[in-house]
Amino acid sequence: MIISMGSDHAGFEQKQQLVDYLRGEGYEVADLGPFSADRVDYPDYAAKVAQHVAEGKSRFGVLVCGTGIGMAIAANKIHGIRAANAINVEFAKLARGHNDANMITLSGRYVDLETNEKILDAFLTAEFEGGRHAQRVEKIMLLEECTAE
């Protein structure tokens, strides 16, 4: 399974550590940058990783910024993406189980590395529950077809 990862400068250090962690767990990781802690704009990397997932180049995407919030908002602008910001293990499980999330965003400033590792483990091993949740996910995806008038 390929996992695409990206960050901004605030999430750079943890992204690097999480790339190593996931590789150590046996995952193939596509690190889409950045490749230094220099200041960058998070929407650029959110779009890059989200596009990778949307095109089927990876199964899941992981983004790390200061809070994870901006990354989730930006990633969700890409057609086919369901990105969830998770600050604990339960949120990660529910994002997959109830929302069939294909991306997770993490906080590199307010959540410690060990907790983010556990969040990733929960996200990557949880299964979509389907059932009543499938209809809701279908409705979410139909919202992509809406246009402002």
SEMIMAR-175593 format. One record per atom (N, C-alpha, C, O, CB): x negated, y negated, z negated. Coordinates in steps of 0.02 Angstrom, whole numbers, plus 32768, in hexadecimal, padded with zeros to 4 digits. Glycine has a CB too. Example, Ala and Ser with C-alpha at 12.3 -4.5 7.8 and 13.67 -1.06 7.14 Angstrom:
<nodes>
7D6C811C7E7A;7D9980E17E7A;7D6C80A57E7A;7D3880A67E59;7DCB80E07E3C;7D7E80707E9E;7D5480357E9B;7D7B7FFE7E76;7D627FC77E6E;7D40801E7EE2;
</nodes>
This chain:
<nodes>
7FD5803B8000;800080008000;7FD47FC28000;7FA47FBD7FD9;803080007FC3;7FE47F94802C;7FBE7F558030;7FE47F1F800B;80217F188012;7FB27F40807B;7FBF7EF97FE3;7FDB7EC17FBD;7FB57E827FD3;7F777E807FD0;7FD67ECC7F70;7FDA7E507FEA;7FBB7E107FFD;7FBA7DE27FC1;7FEB7DDF7F9C;7FE07DEF8039;7F837DBE7FB9;7F7D7D917F80;7F637D4D7F94;7F3C7D477FC4;7F507DAF7F4B;7F797D1A7F70;7F617CD77F79;7F6B7CAF7F3A;7F8C7CC57F0B;7F847CB67FB4;7F4F7C737F3A;7F567C487EFF;7F4A7C007F15;7F3F7BF17F4F;7F237C5D7EC7;7F4D7BD47EE4;7F337B917EED;7EF77B8C7EBE;7EE17BBF7EA2;7F697B597EDE;7EDC7B507EB4;7EA27B487E89;7EB17B5A7E40;7E867B747E1D;7E897B007E8D;7EEE7B4B7E29;7F007B5A7DE3;7F057BA57DD6;7EFA7BBB7D9E;7F427B397DD2;7F147BCC7E09;7F1B7C147E01;7EE07C3B7E1C;7EDF7C787E1A;7F597C2B7E22;7EAD7C177E36;7E757C387E58;7E527C6B7E2C;7E477CA47E41;7E447C047E6E;7E407C587DEF;7E197C857DC4;7E407CC67DB6;7E247CFD7DBC;7E087C637D82;7E807CBF7DA4;7EA77CFC7D97;7EB37D237DD7;7EB47D617DD5;7EE97CEA7D77;7EBC7D017E0F;7EC57D277E4E;7E897D537E5A;7E907D8E7E6B;7ECF7CF67E8B;7E4D7D387E52;7E117D5F7E5D;7E0F7D9C7E2F;7DFF7DD47E44;7DD27D337E51;7E217D927DF0;7E217DC97DC0;7E587DFC7DD0;7E4E7E387DC8;7E2A7DAE7D79;7E927DE47DE7;7EC97E117DF7;7EBB7E387E37;7ED07E727E3D;7F0A7DEA7DFE;7E987E1A7E67;7E837E3F7EA3;7E577E7A7E8D;7E627EB27EA4;7E5C7E117ED4;7E267E6D7E62;7DFA7EA27E4A;7E217ED77E23;7E167F137E2B;7DC27E847E1D;7E4F7EC07DFA;7E787EEE7DD2;7EA07F1D7E00;7E9F7F597DF7;7EA97EC77DA4;7EC27F007E31;7EEC7F297E5E;7EC27F597E87;7ED57F927E92;7F157EFC7E8C;7E897F427E9E;7E5D7F707EC3;7E467FA97E97;7E417FE27EAD;7E207F4A7EDF;7E387F997E58;7E257FCD7E28;7E5D7FFF7E1A;7E5080387E07;7E107FAE7DE7;7E9B7FE97E25;7ED680157E1C;7EE5803C7E5C;7F1480647E5E;7F137FEB7E07;7EBD80317E90;7EC580577ECE;7EED80367F05;7EFB80557F38;7EE480967EBE;7F007FF87EFB;7F257FD47F2F;7EF67FB47F61;7EBE7FA17F4F;7F527F9E7F0F;7F0C7FAE7F9F;7EE87F887FD1;7F027F407FCD;7F3E7F357FD0;7EF27FA6801A;7ED57F117FC5;7EE87ECB7FBC;7ECD7EA07FF5;7E927EA28006;7ECE7EB17F78;7EFA7E798012;7EE77E478043;7EE57E048020;7F197DE68013;7F187E468081;7EA97DED8011;7EA07DAC7FEF;7EA17D768025;7E727D71804D;7E5E7DAA7FC5;7ED67D4E8025;7EDF7D1B8058;7EC87CD68041;7ED77CA38061;7F277D18806D;7EA47CD48009;7E867C957FF3;7EAF7C727FBE;7EE57C887FAA;7E7E7C68802E;7E927C3C7FA9;7E547C1D7FBE;7E187C457FA4;7E1F7C747F7E;7E507BD47FA6;7DDD7C307FB9;7DA17C557FA7;7D717C2C7F7C;7D377C3D7F75;7D7D7C6B7FE6;7D8C7BF67F5F;7D687BCE7F2E;7D9C7BAC7F03;7DD87BAC7F12;7D387B997F50;7D867B8E7ECD;7DB37B6B7E9E;7DBE7B227EB3;7DDB7AFC7E8C;7D967B6E7E57;7DA97B0F7EEE;7DB57ACB7F06;7E007ABF7F0D;7E277AED7F1A;7D927ABF7F4A;7E147A817F04;7E5B7A6E7F07;7E797A7F7F4B;7E5C7A707F7F;7E637A237EF9;7EB37A9F7F4A;7ED97AB07F87;7F237AA37F79;7F377A9A7F40;7ECC7AFA7F9D;7F4B7AA47FAE;7F937A9B7FA7;7FB47ADF7FA7;7FAE7B057FD7;7FAF7A6F7FE0;7FD87AEF7F72;7FF57B327F6A;80267B467FA1;80297B827FB1;80197B357F29;804C7B187FC1;80797B307FF6;80547B518030;806F7B7E8050;80A27AF68010;80167B3C803D;7FF07B5A8074;7FE47BA48067;7FEA7BCD8095;7FAD7B35807D;7FD27BB6802A;7FC37BFB801A;80037C24800E;80057C5F801C;7F967BFF7FDD;80367C047FF4;80777C267FEC;80907C3B8031;80A87C738039;80AA7BF87FC9;808C7C0E8061;80A37C1E80A5;807A7C5580C5;80957C8280E5;80A27BDF80D1;80397C5180BC;800C7C8380DA;801B7CC980C0;80217CF880E7;7FC27C7180CB;80227CD0807E;80307D128061;80777D288072;80827D638082;80277D0F8014;80A77CFB806E;80ED7D0C807E;80F37D2380C6;81187D5380D5;811B7CD18071;80D07D0280F3;80D27D16813A;80B57D5C8143;80CF7D84816A;80AC7CE48166;80817D6B811F;80627DAE8121;80967DE2810D;809C7E16812E;80257DB180F1;80BA7DD580D8;80EE7E0480C1;81277E0880F3;813D7E3F8105;81087DF0807B;813F7DCF8109;81777DCD8138;81687DF18179;81957E0F8197;818A7D848147;812A7DEF818F;81157E1181CD;81067E5B81C3;80F67E7E81F3;80D97DEE81E9;810B7E738184;80FE7EB98176;80B57ECC8172;80A47F078175;811F7EE281AA;80897E9B816C;80427EA98166;80307EC28121;7FFC7EE08116;80197E6B8176;805D7EB580F1;80547ECE80AD;80997EDD8090;80CB7EC380A7;802D7E9B8080;809A7F08805F;80D97F1B803F;80F07EE6800F;812C7ED5800C;80D27F5E801A;80C27ECA7FE8;80D27E977FB6;80A17E5D7FBA;806A7E647FD4;80D17EB67F6F;80B77E247FA0;808D7DEA7F9A;80897DD47F53;80BA7DD87F2D;80A57DB27FC7;804F7DBB7F40;80437DA17EFC;80237D5D7F03;7FF17D547F26;80157DD27ED2;80407D2C7EE1;80267CE77EE2;801A7CD07E9A;80417CDF7E6D;80577CB87F06;7FE47CAB7E90;7FD37C917E4E;7FC67C467E54;7F9B7C317E7B;7F967CB77E2F;7FEA7C1F7E2D;7FDC7BD77E27;7FE17BC57DDE;7FE17BF17DB3;800E7BAC7E54;7FE77B857DCF;7FEA7B717D89;80247B917D64;801B7BAE7D2F;7FF07B257D84;80607B8C7D80;809C7BA87D60;80B97BE27D87;80DC7C0C7D6B;80D07B727D57;80AD7BE57DC8;80CE7C157DF4;810E7BFA7E13;81287C177E42;80DE7C557DCD;81277BC37DF8;81677BA87E0F;81637B8C7E55;818B7B9E7E80;81807B727DDF;81337B617E61;812B7B437EA3;811F7B777ED9;81397B727F10;80F37B107EA3;80F67BA87EC9;80E87BDE7EF8;81287C037F0B;81337C137F45;80B47C0E7EDB;81527C117ED9;81917C357EE7;81BE7C0C7F14;81DB7C267F44;81B67C467EA5;81C47BCC7F05;81EE7BA17F2E;81D57BA07F76;81FC7BA77FA5;81F07B597F12;81947B977F7F;81777B947FC3;817E7BD77FE7;81937BD88021;812D7B807FBF;816E7C0D7FC7;81727C4F7FE7;81B97C607FFD;81C27C7E8032;81587C857FB8;81E97C4C7FD6;822F7C5C7FE6;82487C368023;82807C44803A;825B7C4D7FAB;82227C07803D;82357BE5807B;82287C0F80B9;82417C0080EF;82107BA28080;82007C4480B1;81EF7C6F80EA;82257CA580F1;82377CC780C0;81A97C9080E0;82407CAB812D;82757CDB813C;82617D228127;822C7D3A8139;82867CDA8187;828D7D428100;82817D8680EB;825F7D8E80A8;82557DC68090;82587DA8811D;824F7D578088;822B7D5A8048;825B7D51800E;82877D26800F;81F47D248046;824F7D7A7FDB;82727D747F9B;823B7D737F66;82267DA77F4D;82A67DB07F8F;82257D367F56;81EE7D2C7F26;820C7D1A7EE2;82387CF07EDD;81BD7CF57F3E;81F27D3A7EAF;82097D2D7E6B;81CE7D197E3F;81987D387E42;822D7D6B7E4D;81D87CE67E17;81A67CD27DE6;81B17CFB7DA7;81E77CFB7D8A;81AA7C847DD7;817D7D1F7D92;81847D4A7D57;81517D367D22;81157D307D30;817A7D947D6A;816A7D2B7CE6;813E7D197CAE;813A7D507C7A;81177D497C48;81567CD97C8E;815E7D877C86;815A7DC07C59;816B7E007C7F;81837DFD7CB8;81897DB87C1C;815F7E397C61;81697E7A7C81;81B27E857C93;81C17E9E7CC9;81527EB27C53;81E07E727C68;82277E7D7C76;823E7E567CB4;82647E707CDD;82517E677C39;82277E187CBC;82387DF17CF8;821F7E157D36;82427E177D69;821A7DA97CF3;81E37E317D33;81C77E547D6D;81F07E917D7F;81FE7E9D7DBA;817E7E687D5F;82037EB87D4D;822C7EF37D59;82707EE07D78;82877F017DA7;82377F1B7D18;828E7EAC7D5D;82CF7E977D76;82CA7E797DBC;82F87E817DE5;82EF7E647D46;82947E567DCB;828B7E3A7E0D;828C7E717E42;82A97E697E78;824A7E127E11;826B7EA87E33;826B7EE17E62;82AD7F087E5D;82CC7F167E90;822F7F107E53;82C27F187E21;82FC7F447E18;833D7F257E2F;83667F487E4D;83027F557DD0;83477EE67E22;83877EC67E32;83857E9B7E71;83B87E947E93;839C7E9B7DF9;834A7E7E7E81;83467E4F7EB9;831D7E677EF4;83167E447F26;832A7E0E7EA1;83017EA37EEE;82D67EBF7F22;82A17E8C7F38;82937E867F73;83007ED57F5F;82857E687F08;82517E367F16;82177E577F3A;82017E8E7F29;82397E147ED5;81FD7E347F6D;81C37E4D7F90;81847E227F82;814E7E307F9B;81D07E4F7FDC;818E7DEF7F59;81567DC77F42;81607DB47EF9;81987DAD7EE1;814E7D877F6D;81287DAD7ED7;81297D977E91;80F97D5D7E8A;80C37D5D7EA8;81177DD17E60;810D7D2B7E63;80E17CF37E56;80D17CF27E0C;80FC7D007DE2;81017CB07E6D;80937CE17DFD;807A7CE57DB9;805C7CA27DA3;80467C7A7DCC;80457D1C7DB2;805D7C977D62;803F7C5C7D44;7FF87C6A7D2F;7FEB7C967D05;80697C437D09;7FC97C457D4D;7F837C4D7D39;7F6F7C217CFE;7F397C297CE3;7F577C3D7D74;7F9C7BF27CEB;7F8C7BC57CB4;7FAF7BD77C73;7F937BCD7C3D;7F9F7B7F7CC6;7FEB7BF27C77;80137BFD7C3B;801C7C467C29;80397C557BF5;80567BDD7C44;80047C727C53;80087CBA7C46;7FC27CD67C4A;7F9E7CCA7C7B;80397CDE7C78;7FAE7CFC7C17;7F6A7D177C16;7F627D507C48;7F937D6D7C5E;7F587D2E7BCF;7F247D607C59;7F147D927C8A;7F317DD67C79;7F4F7DF77CA4;7EC97D987C92;7F2A7DEC7C3B;7F437E2E7C27;7F8E7E337C32;7FA77E667C4A;7F317E3C7BDE;7FB27DFF7C21;7FFB7DFF7C2C;800A7E007C76;80377E257C8C;801C7DC27C0A;7FE67DD97C9E;7FF27DDA7CE6;7FE37E1E7D05;80047E337D35;7FC87DA47D08;7FB27E417CEB;7FA47E857D03;7FE07EB27CF4;7FF37EDA7D1F;7F647EA17CE1;7FFC7EAD7CB9;80377ED57CA7;80737EC27CD2;809A7EEE7CE6;80477ECC7C5D;807B7E827CE0;80B17E6A7D0B;80AA7E897D51;80DB7EA27D6D;80B27E1C7D0F;806D7E887D6B;80627EA67DAD;806F7EF17DAD;808E7F0B7DDB;801B7E997DC4;80587F137D79;80657F5B7D75;80B17F697D76;80C77F967D9A;80477F787D34;80D77F437D50;811F7F4C7D4D;813F7F3E7D90;816A7F637DA7;813E7F1F7D17;812A7F087DB0;81467EF57DF1;81387F2A7E26;81647F3D7E4C;812A7EB17E07;80FA7F417E29;80E67F6F7E5E;81007FB67E55;81027FDC7E85;809B7F717E61;81147FC77E19;812D800B7E0D;8179800F7E07;819580457E09;810D80277DCF;81997FD67DFF;81E37FD67DF9;82027FE47E3D;81E57FD37E71;81FC7F917DDD;823C80027E3D;826080117E7B;82A07FE87E7D;82BF7FDA7E49;8270805D7E7F;82B47FD67EB9;82F47FB47EC3;832C7FE47EB1;832C801E7EC7;82FB7F9A7F0C;835B7FCE7E88;83907FF97E6F;83C980037EA2;83F080317E9A;83AC7FDD7E30;83CD7FD87ED4;84027FDF7F05;84467FD67EE5;844F7FAC7EB9;83FE80237F28;84777FFD7EFB;84BA7FFA7EDE;84D67FB47EE3;84D47F947F18;84B980107E96;84F37F9D7EAC;85127F5B7EAC;84E17F237EBD;84F47EEE7ED5;85327F4D7E68;84A17F2F7EB0;846E7EFD7EBE;84617EF67F09;844F7EC07F20;842D7F0E7E9A;846B7F2B7F2F;845E7F287F77;848C7EF57F99;84777ED07FC4;84697F6E7F96;84CB7EF57F85;84FA7EC57FA2;84E57E7E7F92;84EB7E517FBC;85427ED27F88;84CD7E737F57;84B77E2F7F43;84797E1A7F6A;84747DE07F7F;84A97E2D7EF8;844A7E487F73;840E7E387F9A;84217E287FE2;84067DFA8001;83DB7E727F97;84507E4E7FFE;84687E408042;84857DF98046;84797DD58077;849D7E738058;84AA7DE58014;84C67DA18013;848F7D6C800F;84937D38802F;84F77D997FD8;845C7D7A7FE7;84237D4C7FE3;84037D458027;83F47D0D803D;83EF7D657FAF;83F97D7C804A;83D87D7A808B;84037D5680BF;83E87D3780ED;83C77DC080A2;84447D5B80B9;84707D3780E7;846A7CEB80DF;84777CC6810E;84B87D4C80DB;84557CD480A4;844C7C8D8099;84177C7080C8;84177C3480D6;84397C7F8051;83E97C9A80DE;83B67C82810D;83D47C6C814F;83B57C468174;83827CB98119;840E7C84815E;84307C74819D;84577C328198;846C7C1781CB;845F7CAC81B1;845F7C18815C;84857BDA8153;845B7B9F816C;841E7B9E8165;84987BD08108;847D7B6E8189;845B7B32819E;847E7AF6817F;84BB7AF78175;84587B2C81EB;84597AC38171;84767A868155;849B7A61818C;84847A5F81C6;843E7A578134;84D27A44817B;84F97A1E81AC;84FA79D5819A;851879AD81BE;85407A3881B2;
</nodes>
